[in-house]
């Protein structure tokens, strides 16, 4: 074998280096080919943001003259709440004659339909009225006639024949060809060496983009391992969440801002009815239940009849009533006769005597009617209607029709729970944190929040300071703080224990966010900031004091950033799994 043949053999070996096949076990393996799949985004997106609304327009490739369908997502800029039942008018800046129809699909999602006359870029103007606000939103660069670029095309353009990687391999092959040719053809002419170099360079250049490795064993056929698609437009500290997903998970936001309030104290108290907020209805005398007109937990108004009872008399009482009734009747008849006699001689009788006779008659008539009612309205006595002295809710009771009740026995309890009072304990050493000894001074610099701790969901409401207790408990040196709580929504109940958070005015302003915005990742506190319509950015923060409603952020957050306050768990899950 001459040296030219050796050069050709080396060149052939280098040319086939692009394919490596490994097989064992006596099987015959062939390369498995898969059909190419289209990948990449399937739509175009245009965003528009103002101080009122946040708008996302999404559409698939459009063609001139064809019926176009575009999907519009509208949310509130501050809260990210879906704008429902908005009035929307769409026009095009480039063509005033273009007409569009808008249809509501669901809360915050609308469909726009129309026909674009030419393949060009359009700027749409959306006149939006909703949620007591209105604004003009410009949606620029709606590209009609443009095709989507697939990920395969992008990768092919990045990994072409003349990419930097191919260039490095080409240089390496050139040097390798020179060395091999010089070693083989030491005694040949320069033309032979040059020919060998060129053959080797050409041979190793072909397989640069066709390298494949196929592994097979024990009769198994392995396909190409697919990587999970990654959105290269999203940073590692960001999560991309489509608008419809935000609406589905009810992702809400709030603005971070400076506040001069911070948590000062946490007190423990008990919820009780306010003064005149509880009424106990008792039986005025021995009686039996004739009817019950209300149920447990029912709301009643002031003066509403709760039950009807009938008075009961024993034998002695009945004899006494009969005797008194006879006396009342006799007195009535005597008074009536005397009045008639005096009226018959009215001209000669003294005016004073006539007035006294009239008073005697009216008194006797009133007493007679009382005893007539006792004997005429019920077999054993008079029936009485039991009414509620206040508006409120009927508490638990145990009564039945026909049941005998004694005088002074409790029949019903009615609670007015629209307003409640909270009695909390505060230690003397903490009183100075409220700054002022008088109530008016305290209310200017301090806020009170009451949180119920007996429910699965903790409810919190602001409360008003009513008074400080004037007596100190000698056992633990604490005194009472009495608050009034608005309970118009019925979240709290008398008898519940509660936490009372006191926030006092601080000397400097701090960035404050709702407590629900704070979540942890790997044990570190973070917040998610809504930076653009479909992007949420992760920010690690350093926290200060916190209460049940607010948390101070010392570092990591700026003023007026939109932090996620509802749906934080869902945003975190999407971020960790993207």
Beta strands, then each sheet from edge to edge (+ up, - down):
strand 1: 19-22
strand 2: 44-49
strand 3: 53-59
strand 4: 67-76
strand 5: 87-92
strand 6: 101-106
strand 7: 109-115
strand 8: 121-130
strand 9: 133-143
strand 10: 212-217
strand 11: 220-221
strand 12: 238-240
strand 13: 252-255
strand 14: 257-273
strand 15: 278-282
strand 16: 287-292
strand 17: 299-300
strand 18: 305-311
strand 19: 383-387
strand 20: 392-394
strand 21: 404-405
strand 22: 410-415
strand 23: 419-427
strand 24: 446-452
strand 25: 460-468
strand 26: 478-486
strand 27: 497-514
strand 28: 519-521
strand 29: 524-532
strand 30: 535-540
strand 31: 542-546
strand 32: 550-555
strand 33: 562-566
sheet 1: 1+ 10+ 11-
sheet 2: 2+ 3- 4+ 7- 6+
sheet 3: 5+ 8- 9+
sheet 4: 12+ 30- 29+ 28-
sheet 5: 13+ 33-
sheet 6: 31+ 32- 27+ 14- 23+ 26- 25+ 24-
sheet 7: 15+ 22- 20+ 17-
sheet 8: 19+ 18- 16+ 21-
end
